[in-house]
Amino acid sequence: MALTTAHFYTPSGRLIQRDYSHSSFYDYYSHKDADARNPLDVKMTDGGRTVYGGGGITPDEVYKTTPMDHLEVALYRNGLFNFSRRYFVSHGAGLPKGWMPDGAVLGQLHDYLLDNGYNFTEAEFTQDHDWIKRYLAREMYVYAFNKDESDRMFAITDPELQKALDALPKAEALVQTAKRIVVERMTSQQQAAAAAAARR
């Protein structure tokens, strides 16, 4: 755990801590003012980007998860667990490495849900297809392999992680731009110093 006991400033001089003197504990930690910008505390990064102080750090890339719908909630609570146990009774306890539910397995899950009184429409099942596939795999990996393998598969297939990986070239471009600007600034300062020394 990293515990800061004083204000923290970035190299540009920006205070990244949000003011908590006039808000409740809940409001501070739920960060309802995520888009707040203090126009009186404007800073520039080495790369020339405008940033604002006093409002915390707002990410460049935002990934918002959608709340679970009623089918996903039902499956999360016990539907996937119950189906997985039944599946392995008739198919054996093994799965090949890298396994993901295919159309046949999803069809069996679909029929199981109908047979066991789960209330959903075909449109909902289709809409939740990617969620169902990923969460079903997580449940089945625990049984077929172990919790660590399940967690590993779940992380690899995480759409938020995928968005972060997709953003890496953009992040690298920002780093390279900042490095270039710093080098140009240092070169300019060295040339100015050399010129001043030559005039003496």
Sequence and secondary structure as in RCSB ss.txt:
>XXXX:A:sequence
MALTTAHFYTPSGRLIQRDYSHSSFYDYYSHKDADARNPLDVKMTDGGRTVYGGGGITPDEVYKTTPMDHLEVAL
YRNGLFNFSRRYFVSHGAGLPKGWMPDGAVLGQLHDYLLDNGYNFTEAEFTQDHDWIKRYLAREMYVYAFNKDES
DRMFAITDPELQKALDALPKAEALVQTAKRIVVERMTSQQQAAAAAAARR
>XXXX:A:secstr
     S  B TT  B S   TTS HHHHHHTTTTT   TTSEEE TT  EEESSS    SS        HHHHHI
IIIIHHHHHHHHHHHH S   TT    HHHHHHHHHHHHHTT    HHHHHHTHHHHHHHHHHHHHHHHS HHHH
HHHHHHT HHHHHHHHHHHHHHHHHHHHHHHHHHHHHHHHHHHHHHHHH 
